[in-house]
Amino acid sequence: MRTIKPDNRSHVSGKTSVRKSAANQSPPALPAPARDNSGLPPPVARALKKLGADLALARRRRRLTQASMAERIQTSVATLRRMEHGDERIPIGVIAQACLVLGELDKINNLLDTASDDIGLTLMNQQLPLRVRRKKRVTPESGAL
């Protein structure tokens, strides 16, 4: 005995379909900005990948194995591998410990030094008053409360 498959065609008779004109349709949604699988903007993802690659290169130049480096920074080898691949879930403390082991902790100290923050200093200088006036003293004789 054979089974009959249902036909996918519409069996509506006597009705005509009304198409929406192009003017009535809403414009297509704008595409979202390109992002990595991680959900980070591409420049951030690239910077993390570069940081990871630089840490891996510095470790290899010092002839440290992943196991010995992981032991020195008090983490697992899997976490070290993720860090060297630029995983954004690695805590900043682990990265700082890696820099300490590699002798590069000063790079973190100077990461966003406020003395060399040109944008911040420019914004701060724009908000300075043109002149500074002495505040008037309030005395009981002046009638002010």
Stockholm file with secondary structure:
# STOCKHOLM 1.0

chainA/1-145         MRTIKPDNRSHVSGKTSVRKSAANQSPPALPAPARDNSGLPPPVARALKKLGADLALARRRRRLTQASMAERIQTSVATLRRMEHGDERIPIGVIAQACLVLGELDKINNLLDTASDDIGLTLMNQQLPLRVRRKKRVTPESGAL
#=GR chainA/1-145 SS CCCCCCCCSCCCCSCCCCCCCTTTSCCCCCCCCCCCTTSSCHHHHHHHHHHHHHHHHHHHHTTCCHHHHHHHTTSCHHHHHHHHTTCTTSCHHHHHHHHHHTTCHHHHHTTTCGGGCHHHHHHHHHTSCSCCCCCCCCCGGGTCC
#=GC SS_cons         CCCCCCCCSCCCCSCCCCCCCTTTSCCCCCCCCCCCTTSSCHHHHHHHHHHHHHHHHHHHHTTCCHHHHHHHTTSCHHHHHHHHTTCTTSCHHHHHHHHHHTTCHHHHHTTTCGGGCHHHHHHHHHTSCSCCCCCCCCCGGGTCC
//
